[in-house]
Amino acid sequence: MFQRPLSAEYTGLTPEETVTRIAAAKATLGSDLAILGHHYQRDEIIRWADYRGDSLKLSQIAGLHPEAKYIVFCGVHFMAESADILTNDDQIVILPNMSAGCSMADMASIGQVEAAWEAFGEVTDTSRIIPITYVNSTAAIKDFVGRNGGACCTSSNARKVVEWALAKGDKIFFLPDQHLGRNTAVGLGLDPEADMLLWNQNAPDGHGGTTPEKIRASKVLLWTGHCSTHARFKVEQIEKAREDFPGVQVIVHPECSLDVVKAADLNGSTEYILKVISEAPAGTIWGVGTEINLVSRLAQEHPDKTIFCLDPVVCPCSTMYRIHPHYLLWVLENLVNGVVVNQVKVKPEIAANARIALQRMLEIV
């Protein structure tokens, strides 16, 4: 995912010049172009998005617009991969900055996952284990899940996917986000100690830091992965919000740790957070545990409510932030000139089973 530096022709532009040129390029490309913007993008990018949403919504949208020759995905690499898998072969998916990856997705390599699967097979029947991968994963991981009878999920439909998997098998193997897996399973009544284990792919023993007995006893096999942005939210921040804002309602993303989710009033996907706060009565107070660009946009769009981020350091998703307007302009002007840059293309042999896992995700909603 190497990204070459932009030339001074782009980096030297003022914000006003950048806006003017993006608008011109977008107008020239017309209906051949669809720009998708994830909620965590900065406002300077979201303003150009034809569609905005979370991972599930944008995955659905990507497959519903065959008329768009070019899909410019303002998100991170795994999202562009999913869009390429779900769109037609003649459509071109572009990521404005190839360095916009995902630290969570990088925590699960296909070699590590296959090694864990082999280790499970030494002590139990893997045909009875249903793998589930959060959509925040590489195409290779989605391929693994698809060919082993599993499905992708997002934070919007994780509960339904886990229910589907537990009805189909004896265990689930949930990766790469341990927190979404744990929180979802706890929400279904499973015990985080008795029913779950955490497989540490980096354990020095080479066996995930667990035992054959624990593997056989557990219903939920969790991967040691997490979101670095949501890991910043702590119970102490919730306690401080309740102290400073009497009557505050706290809502957090399920990528937060279990203790944070338990301390909050509500938890759910970015679309859920948007819906709850948007529909809340005027005058209500909301402490929000998710990425700052989304929280700031909510506060701007709902001035009749008090909306603030629980984390006082207000840390944005660093990889999402790599989609700068200069990069968006660069890819659009190249398209105007008939040149495709930064195309994201998944190999057909990987895309086939990855598509199965993604289609199951879209069907279980």
C-alpha positions as a Markdown table, in Angstrom:
| # | Residue | x | y | z |
|---|---|---|---|---|
| 1 | Met | 0.0 | 0.0 | 0.0 |
| 2 | Phe | 2.7 | 2.4 | -1.0 |
| 3 | Gln | 1.6 | 6.0 | -1.7 |
| 4 | Arg | 4.0 | 8.2 | -3.7 |
| 5 | Pro | 4.2 | 11.8 | -2.4 |
| 6 | Leu | 2.2 | 14.5 | -4.2 |
| 7 | Ser | 4.0 | 17.1 | -6.2 |
| 8 | Ala | 4.1 | 20.8 | -5.2 |
| 9 | Glu | 1.4 | 21.4 | -7.9 |
| 10 | Tyr | -1.0 | 19.9 | -5.3 |
| 11 | Thr | 0.6 | 20.4 | -1.9 |
| 12 | Gly | 1.1 | 24.1 | -2.6 |
| 13 | Leu | -2.6 | 24.8 | -3.3 |
| 14 | Thr | -4.6 | 26.9 | -0.9 |
| 15 | Pro | -7.8 | 25.4 | 0.5 |
| 16 | Glu | -9.8 | 27.8 | -1.8 |
| 17 | Glu | -7.9 | 26.7 | -4.9 |
| 18 | Thr | -8.4 | 23.0 | -3.9 |
| 19 | Val | -12.1 | 23.4 | -3.5 |
| 20 | Thr | -12.5 | 25.2 | -6.9 |
| 21 | Arg | -10.5 | 22.5 | -8.7 |
| 22 | Ile | -12.3 | 19.5 | -7.0 |
| 23 | Ala | -15.6 | 21.1 | -7.9 |
| 24 | Ala | -14.6 | 21.4 | -11.6 |
| 25 | Ala | -13.2 | 17.9 | -11.8 |
| 26 | Lys | -16.3 | 16.4 | -10.1 |
| 27 | Ala | -18.6 | 18.3 | -12.5 |
| 28 | Thr | -16.6 | 17.1 | -15.5 |
| 29 | Leu | -16.8 | 13.5 | -14.5 |
| 30 | Gly | -20.5 | 13.7 | -13.8 |
| 31 | Ser | -22.5 | 10.5 | -13.4 |
| 32 | Asp | -19.4 | 8.4 | -14.2 |
| 33 | Leu | -18.2 | 9.2 | -10.7 |
| 34 | Ala | -19.5 | 8.2 | -7.2 |
| 35 | Ile | -17.7 | 9.4 | -4.1 |
| 36 | Leu | -18.2 | 7.4 | -0.9 |
| 37 | Gly | -17.3 | 9.1 | 2.4 |
| 38 | His | -17.0 | 7.3 | 5.7 |
| 39 | His | -18.4 | 9.1 | 8.7 |
| 40 | Tyr | -14.9 | 9.4 | 10.2 |
| 41 | Gln | -13.6 | 11.6 | 7.4 |
| 42 | Arg | -12.9 | 15.2 | 7.9 |
| 43 | Asp | -15.6 | 17.8 | 6.8 |
| 44 | Glu | -13.3 | 18.9 | 4.0 |
| 45 | Ile | -13.8 | 15.4 | 2.4 |
| 46 | Ile | -17.4 | 14.7 | 3.5 |
| 47 | Arg | -18.6 | 17.8 | 1.6 |
| 48 | Trp | -17.8 | 16.1 | -1.7 |
| 49 | Ala | -19.3 | 12.7 | -0.8 |
| 50 | Asp | -22.3 | 11.6 | -2.9 |
| 51 | Tyr | -23.0 | 9.1 | -0.2 |
| 52 | Arg | -21.8 | 8.9 | 3.4 |
| 53 | Gly | -22.2 | 6.1 | 6.0 |
| 54 | Asp | -20.5 | 3.5 | 8.0 |
| 55 | Ser | -18.9 | 0.3 | 6.7 |
| 56 | Leu | -22.1 | -1.6 | 6.2 |
| 57 | Lys | -24.0 | 1.2 | 4.5 |
| 58 | Leu | -21.2 | 2.1 | 2.2 |
| 59 | Ser | -20.7 | -1.6 | 1.3 |
| 60 | Gln | -24.3 | -1.8 | 0.3 |
| 61 | Ile | -24.2 | 1.4 | -1.6 |
| 62 | Ala | -21.1 | 0.3 | -3.6 |
| 63 | Gly | -23.0 | -2.6 | -5.0 |
| 64 | Leu | -26.1 | -0.6 | -5.9 |
| 65 | His | -24.6 | 1.8 | -8.4 |
| 66 | Pro | -23.5 | -0.1 | -11.5 |
| 67 | Glu | -23.9 | 3.1 | -13.5 |
| 68 | Ala | -20.8 | 4.7 | -11.8 |
| 69 | Lys | -17.6 | 3.9 | -13.8 |
| 70 | Tyr | -15.4 | 5.2 | -11.0 |
| 71 | Ile | -16.0 | 4.7 | -7.3 |
| 72 | Val | -13.7 | 6.9 | -5.2 |
| 73 | Phe | -13.8 | 5.5 | -1.7 |
| 74 | Cys | -12.9 | 8.1 | 0.9 |
| 75 | Gly | -12.2 | 5.6 | 3.7 |
| 76 | Val | -9.4 | 3.1 | 4.3 |
| 77 | His | -7.9 | 0.3 | 2.3 |
| 78 | Phe | -10.1 | -2.6 | 3.5 |
| 79 | Met | -13.2 | -0.6 | 2.6 |
| 80 | Ala | -12.0 | -0.1 | -0.9 |
| 81 | Glu | -11.3 | -3.8 | -1.2 |
| 82 | Ser | -14.8 | -4.6 | -0.1 |
| 83 | Ala | -16.2 | -2.2 | -2.7 |
| 84 | Asp | -14.1 | -3.7 | -5.4 |
| 85 | Ile | -15.4 | -7.2 | -4.5 |
| 86 | Leu | -19.0 | -6.1 | -4.5 |
| 87 | Thr | -19.0 | -4.0 | -7.7 |
| 88 | Asn | -19.0 | -5.1 | -11.3 |
| 89 | Asp | -15.8 | -6.1 | -13.1 |
| 90 | Asp | -16.0 | -3.0 | -15.3 |
| 91 | Gln | -16.2 | -0.6 | -12.4 |
| 92 | Ile | -13.0 | 0.9 | -11.0 |
| 93 | Val | -12.5 | 1.5 | -7.3 |
| 94 | Ile | -10.0 | 4.1 | -6.2 |
| 95 | Leu | -8.5 | 5.0 | -2.8 |
| 96 | Pro | -7.2 | 8.6 | -2.8 |
| 97 | Asn | -4.3 | 7.8 | -0.5 |
| 98 | Met | -2.9 | 4.2 | -0.5 |
| 99 | Ser | -1.4 | 4.8 | 2.9 |
| 100 | Ala | -4.8 | 5.0 | 4.5 |
| 101 | Gly | -4.9 | 1.5 | 6.1 |
| 102 | Cys | -6.3 | 0.2 | 9.3 |
| 103 | Ser | -4.2 | -0.7 | 12.3 |
| 104 | Met | -6.9 | -3.2 | 13.4 |
| 105 | Ala | -7.0 | -5.0 | 10.1 |
| 106 | Asp | -3.2 | -5.1 | 10.2 |
| 107 | Met | -3.4 | -7.1 | 13.5 |
| 108 | Ala | -4.6 | -10.2 | 11.7 |
| 109 | Ser | -2.4 | -11.5 | 8.9 |
| 110 | Ile | -3.6 | -14.5 | 6.9 |
| 111 | Gly | -0.6 | -16.6 | 8.0 |
| 112 | Gln | -1.4 | -16.0 | 11.6 |
| 113 | Val | -5.1 | -16.8 | 11.2 |
| 114 | Glu | -4.4 | -20.0 | 9.3 |
| 115 | Ala | -1.9 | -21.0 | 12.0 |
| 116 | Ala | -4.6 | -20.5 | 14.7 |
| 117 | Trp | -7.1 | -22.5 | 12.7 |
| 118 | Glu | -4.7 | -25.3 | 12.4 |
| 119 | Ala | -4.0 | -25.2 | 16.1 |
| 120 | Phe | -7.8 | -25.3 | 16.8 |
| 121 | Gly | -8.0 | -28.4 | 14.5 |
| 122 | Glu | -5.5 | -30.2 | 16.6 |
| 123 | Val | -7.9 | -30.2 | 19.6 |
| 124 | Thr | -11.4 | -29.8 | 18.2 |
| 125 | Asp | -13.5 | -30.2 | 15.1 |
| 126 | Thr | -13.1 | -27.0 | 13.0 |
| 127 | Ser | -16.1 | -28.0 | 10.9 |
| 128 | Arg | -18.1 | -27.0 | 13.9 |
| 129 | Ile | -16.4 | -23.6 | 14.3 |
| 130 | Ile | -17.9 | -20.7 | 12.4 |
| 131 | Pro | -15.4 | -17.9 | 11.6 |
| 132 | Ile | -16.7 | -14.4 | 11.7 |
| 133 | Thr | -14.6 | -11.5 | 10.6 |
| 134 | Tyr | -15.4 | -7.9 | 11.3 |
| 135 | Val | -15.4 | -6.0 | 8.0 |
| 136 | Asn | -12.3 | -4.2 | 9.2 |
| 137 | Ser | -10.1 | -6.9 | 7.8 |
| 138 | Thr | -8.1 | -7.6 | 4.7 |
| 139 | Ala | -9.6 | -9.4 | 1.6 |
| 140 | Ala | -7.4 | -12.4 | 2.4 |
| 141 | Ile | -9.1 | -12.8 | 5.8 |
| 142 | Lys | -12.5 | -12.4 | 4.2 |
| 143 | Asp | -11.5 | -15.1 | 1.7 |
| 144 | Phe | -10.5 | -17.4 | 4.6 |
| 145 | Val | -13.9 | -16.8 | 6.3 |
| 146 | Gly | -15.8 | -17.4 | 3.2 |
| 147 | Arg | -14.2 | -20.7 | 2.3 |
| 148 | Asn | -14.7 | -22.0 | 5.9 |
| 149 | Gly | -18.4 | -21.4 | 6.0 |
| 150 | Gly | -18.4 | -18.1 | 7.9 |
| 151 | Ala | -19.5 | -14.5 | 7.3 |
| 152 | Cys | -18.3 | -10.9 | 7.7 |
| 153 | Cys | -20.1 | -8.5 | 10.0 |
| 154 | Thr | -20.2 | -4.9 | 10.9 |
| 155 | Ser | -20.9 | -3.2 | 14.2 |
| 156 | Ser | -24.5 | -2.7 | 12.8 |
| 157 | Asn | -25.3 | -6.4 | 12.4 |
| 158 | Ala | -22.7 | -8.2 | 14.6 |
| 159 | Arg | -25.4 | -9.5 | 17.0 |
| 160 | Lys | -27.4 | -11.0 | 14.2 |
| 161 | Val | -24.3 | -12.6 | 12.5 |
| 162 | Val | -23.2 | -14.1 | 15.9 |
| 163 | Glu | -26.7 | -15.5 | 16.5 |
| 164 | Trp | -26.6 | -17.0 | 13.0 |
| 165 | Ala | -23.2 | -18.5 | 13.5 |
| 166 | Leu | -24.0 | -20.0 | 17.0 |
| 167 | Ala | -27.2 | -21.6 | 15.5 |
| 168 | Lys | -25.0 | -23.1 | 12.8 |
| 169 | Gly | -22.0 | -24.4 | 14.8 |
| 170 | Asp | -20.7 | -25.1 | 18.3 |
| 171 | Lys | -18.3 | -22.2 | 18.4 |
| 172 | Ile | -17.4 | -19.0 | 16.7 |
| 173 | Phe | -14.0 | -17.7 | 15.8 |
| 174 | Phe | -14.3 | -13.9 | 15.9 |
| 175 | Leu | -11.6 | -11.6 | 14.5 |
| 176 | Pro | -9.9 | -9.2 | 14.4 |
| 177 | Asp | -11.6 | -7.0 | 17.0 |
| 178 | Gln | -11.8 | -8.7 | 20.4 |
| 179 | His | -13.9 | -5.9 | 21.9 |
| 180 | Leu | -16.7 | -6.1 | 19.3 |
| 181 | Gly | -16.7 | -9.9 | 19.6 |
| 182 | Arg | -16.8 | -9.9 | 23.4 |
| 183 | Asn | -19.4 | -7.1 | 23.7 |
| 184 | Thr | -21.7 | -8.8 | 21.2 |
| 185 | Ala | -21.4 | -12.2 | 22.9 |
| 186 | Val | -22.0 | -10.7 | 26.3 |
| 187 | Gly | -25.1 | -8.9 | 24.9 |
| 188 | Leu | -26.4 | -12.4 | 24.0 |
| 189 | Gly | -25.9 | -13.7 | 27.6 |
| 190 | Leu | -22.5 | -15.4 | 27.3 |
| 191 | Asp | -20.0 | -15.2 | 30.1 |
| 192 | Pro | -16.7 | -13.5 | 29.2 |
| 193 | Glu | -14.7 | -15.8 | 31.4 |
| 194 | Ala | -16.5 | -19.2 | 31.2 |
| 195 | Asp | -17.6 | -19.0 | 27.5 |
| 196 | Met | -14.7 | -17.1 | 25.8 |
| 197 | Leu | -11.0 | -17.2 | 25.3 |
| 198 | Leu | -8.6 | -14.7 | 23.9 |
| 199 | Trp | -6.2 | -16.1 | 21.3 |
| 200 | Asn | -3.0 | -14.1 | 21.4 |
| 201 | Gln | -1.3 | -14.6 | 18.0 |
| 202 | Asn | 1.9 | -13.1 | 19.4 |
| 203 | Ala | 2.2 | -15.4 | 22.4 |
| 204 | Pro | 5.7 | -16.9 | 22.8 |
| 205 | Asp | 4.3 | -20.4 | 23.4 |
| 206 | Gly | 3.0 | -20.5 | 19.8 |
| 207 | His | -0.4 | -21.7 | 21.0 |
| 208 | Gly | -2.2 | -18.5 | 21.5 |
| 209 | Gly | -1.4 | -18.3 | 25.2 |
| 210 | Thr | -4.2 | -20.7 | 25.9 |
| 211 | Thr | -4.8 | -24.5 | 26.4 |
| 212 | Pro | -6.5 | -27.3 | 24.5 |
| 213 | Glu | -9.0 | -27.6 | 27.4 |
| 214 | Lys | -9.9 | -23.9 | 27.2 |
| 215 | Ile | -10.4 | -24.1 | 23.4 |
| 216 | Arg | -12.7 | -27.1 | 23.8 |
| 217 | Ala | -14.7 | -25.4 | 26.6 |
| 218 | Ser | -15.2 | -22.0 | 24.9 |
| 219 | Lys | -18.0 | -21.0 | 22.6 |
| 220 | Val | -16.3 | -17.8 | 21.5 |
| 221 | Leu | -12.7 | -17.7 | 20.3 |
| 222 | Leu | -11.6 | -14.1 | 20.2 |
| 223 | Trp | -8.6 | -12.7 | 18.3 |
| 224 | Thr | -6.2 | -10.2 | 20.0 |
| 225 | Gly | -7.0 | -7.1 | 18.0 |
| 226 | His | -8.5 | -3.7 | 18.7 |
| 227 | Cys | -9.2 | -0.2 | 17.3 |
| 228 | Ser | -6.5 | 2.2 | 18.6 |
| 229 | Thr | -9.0 | 5.1 | 18.5 |
| 230 | His | -11.7 | 3.4 | 20.5 |
| 231 | Ala | -9.1 | 2.0 | 22.9 |
| 232 | Arg | -8.6 | 5.6 | 24.2 |
| 233 | Phe | -12.0 | 5.7 | 25.9 |
| 234 | Lys | -12.0 | 4.8 | 29.6 |
| 235 | Val | -14.5 | 4.4 | 32.4 |
| 236 | Glu | -12.9 | 7.4 | 34.2 |
| 237 | Gln | -13.9 | 9.6 | 31.2 |
| 238 | Ile | -17.5 | 8.5 | 31.6 |
| 239 | Glu | -17.4 | 9.2 | 35.4 |
| 240 | Lys | -16.0 | 12.7 | 34.7 |
| 241 | Ala | -18.7 | 13.4 | 32.1 |
| 242 | Arg | -21.4 | 12.4 | 34.6 |
| 243 | Glu | -19.8 | 14.7 | 37.2 |
| 244 | Asp | -19.4 | 17.7 | 34.9 |
| 245 | Phe | -22.8 | 17.3 | 33.1 |
| 246 | Pro | -25.6 | 16.1 | 35.3 |
| 247 | Gly | -28.2 | 14.3 | 33.3 |
| 248 | Val | -25.7 | 13.4 | 30.5 |
| 249 | Gln | -26.4 | 10.3 | 28.4 |
| 250 | Val | -23.4 | 8.4 | 27.4 |
| 251 | Ile | -23.3 | 6.5 | 24.1 |
| 252 | Val | -20.2 | 4.6 | 22.9 |
| 253 | His | -19.1 | 2.4 | 20.0 |
| 254 | Pro | -18.9 | -1.4 | 20.6 |
| 255 | Glu | -15.3 | -1.3 | 19.6 |
| 256 | Cys | -14.7 | 0.1 | 23.1 |
| 257 | Ser | -13.7 | -2.3 | 25.9 |
| 258 | Leu | -16.3 | -4.2 | 27.9 |
| 259 | Asp | -16.0 | -2.1 | 31.0 |
| 260 | Val | -16.6 | 1.1 | 29.0 |
| 261 | Val | -19.6 | -0.4 | 27.2 |
| 262 | Lys | -21.1 | -1.5 | 30.6 |
| 263 | Ala | -20.5 | 2.0 | 32.1 |
| 264 | Ala | -22.3 | 3.7 | 29.2 |
| 265 | Asp | -26.0 | 4.1 | 28.8 |
| 266 | Leu | -26.1 | 3.0 | 25.2 |
| 267 | Asn | -23.7 | 1.4 | 22.7 |
| 268 | Gly | -24.0 | 0.8 | 19.0 |
| 269 | Ser | -22.6 | 1.4 | 15.5 |
| 270 | Thr | -21.9 | 4.8 | 14.0 |
| 271 | Glu | -25.2 | 4.7 | 12.2 |
| 272 | Tyr | -26.9 | 3.8 | 15.6 |
| 273 | Ile | -25.2 | 6.7 | 17.3 |
| 274 | Leu | -26.2 | 9.1 | 14.6 |
| 275 | Lys | -29.8 | 7.9 | 14.7 |
| 276 | Val | -30.1 | 8.1 | 18.5 |
| 277 | Ile | -28.7 | 11.5 | 18.9 |
| 278 | Ser | -30.4 | 13.0 | 15.9 |
| 279 | Glu | -33.8 | 11.8 | 17.2 |
| 280 | Ala | -33.2 | 12.9 | 20.8 |
| 281 | Pro | -35.1 | 15.8 | 22.2 |
| 282 | Ala | -33.7 | 19.3 | 22.1 |
| 283 | Gly | -31.8 | 20.2 | 25.3 |
| 284 | Thr | -30.4 | 16.7 | 25.9 |
| 285 | Ile | -26.8 | 16.2 | 26.7 |
| 286 | Trp | -24.6 | 13.5 | 25.1 |
| 287 | Gly | -21.2 | 12.2 | 25.9 |
| 288 | Val | -20.0 | 10.2 | 22.9 |
| 289 | Gly | -17.3 | 7.6 | 22.7 |
| 290 | Thr | -16.3 | 7.4 | 19.1 |
| 291 | Glu | -14.1 | 9.2 | 16.5 |
| 292 | Ile | -13.9 | 12.9 | 16.8 |
| 293 | Asn | -14.9 | 13.9 | 13.3 |
| 294 | Leu | -18.2 | 12.2 | 13.7 |
| 295 | Val | -18.8 | 13.7 | 17.1 |
| 296 | Ser | -17.9 | 17.2 | 15.9 |
| 297 | Arg | -20.2 | 16.9 | 12.9 |
| 298 | Leu | -23.1 | 15.8 | 15.2 |
| 299 | Ala | -22.5 | 18.8 | 17.4 |
| 300 | Gln | -22.5 | 21.1 | 14.4 |
| 301 | Glu | -25.7 | 19.6 | 12.9 |
| 302 | His | -27.6 | 19.6 | 16.2 |
| 303 | Pro | -26.9 | 22.9 | 18.0 |
| 304 | Asp | -30.0 | 22.4 | 20.1 |
| 305 | Lys | -28.2 | 19.7 | 22.0 |
| 306 | Thr | -25.0 | 19.5 | 24.0 |
| 307 | Ile | -22.8 | 16.9 | 22.3 |
| 308 | Phe | -19.1 | 16.3 | 23.2 |
| 309 | Cys | -16.4 | 13.6 | 22.9 |
| 310 | Leu | -15.6 | 11.7 | 26.0 |
| 311 | Asp | -11.9 | 11.8 | 25.2 |
| 312 | Pro | -10.5 | 15.3 | 26.1 |
| 313 | Val | -7.5 | 14.8 | 23.7 |
| 314 | Val | -9.9 | 14.4 | 20.8 |
| 315 | Cys | -7.8 | 12.0 | 18.7 |
| 316 | Pro | -9.0 | 11.4 | 15.1 |
| 317 | Cys | -8.6 | 8.1 | 13.3 |
| 318 | Ser | -5.0 | 8.7 | 12.0 |
| 319 | Thr | -5.4 | 6.6 | 8.9 |
| 320 | Met | -8.8 | 8.0 | 7.9 |
| 321 | Tyr | -7.1 | 11.4 | 8.3 |
| 322 | Arg | -4.7 | 10.6 | 5.5 |
| 323 | Ile | -7.5 | 11.2 | 2.9 |
| 324 | His | -6.6 | 14.8 | 2.4 |
| 325 | Pro | -8.4 | 17.1 | -0.1 |
| 326 | His | -5.2 | 17.3 | -2.1 |
| 327 | Tyr | -5.2 | 13.5 | -2.7 |
| 328 | Leu | -8.9 | 13.6 | -3.7 |
| 329 | Leu | -8.1 | 16.4 | -6.2 |
| 330 | Trp | -5.2 | 14.4 | -7.5 |
| 331 | Val | -7.2 | 11.3 | -8.3 |
| 332 | Leu | -10.1 | 13.2 | -9.8 |
| 333 | Glu | -8.0 | 15.3 | -12.1 |
| 334 | Asn | -6.1 | 12.2 | -13.3 |
| 335 | Leu | -9.5 | 10.7 | -14.1 |
| 336 | Val | -10.5 | 13.8 | -16.1 |
| 337 | Asn | -7.3 | 13.3 | -18.1 |
| 338 | Gly | -8.1 | 9.6 | -18.7 |
| 339 | Val | -5.5 | 8.3 | -16.1 |
| 340 | Val | -6.5 | 5.9 | -13.3 |
| 341 | Val | -4.3 | 6.1 | -10.2 |
| 342 | Asn | -4.6 | 4.2 | -6.9 |
| 343 | Gln | -7.0 | 1.6 | -8.2 |
| 344 | Val | -7.7 | -1.1 | -5.6 |
| 345 | Lys | -8.1 | -4.5 | -7.2 |
| 346 | Val | -8.6 | -7.8 | -5.4 |
| 347 | Lys | -7.3 | -10.9 | -7.0 |
| 348 | Pro | -10.1 | -13.0 | -8.5 |
| 349 | Glu | -9.0 | -16.1 | -6.5 |
| 350 | Ile | -9.3 | -14.2 | -3.3 |
| 351 | Ala | -12.4 | -12.2 | -4.3 |
| 352 | Ala | -14.6 | -15.3 | -4.9 |
| 353 | Asn | -14.8 | -16.5 | -1.3 |
| 354 | Ala | -14.5 | -13.0 | 0.1 |
| 355 | Arg | -17.6 | -12.1 | -1.8 |
| 356 | Ile | -19.4 | -15.1 | -0.2 |
| 357 | Ala | -18.5 | -13.8 | 3.2 |
| 358 | Leu | -19.6 | -10.3 | 2.4 |
| 359 | Gln | -22.9 | -11.4 | 0.8 |
| 360 | Arg | -23.7 | -13.3 | 3.9 |
| 361 | Met | -23.1 | -10.1 | 5.9 |
| 362 | Leu | -25.4 | -8.2 | 3.6 |
| 363 | Glu | -28.1 | -10.9 | 3.9 |
| 364 | Ile | -28.0 | -11.1 | 7.7 |
| 365 | Val | -29.4 | -7.7 | 8.5 |
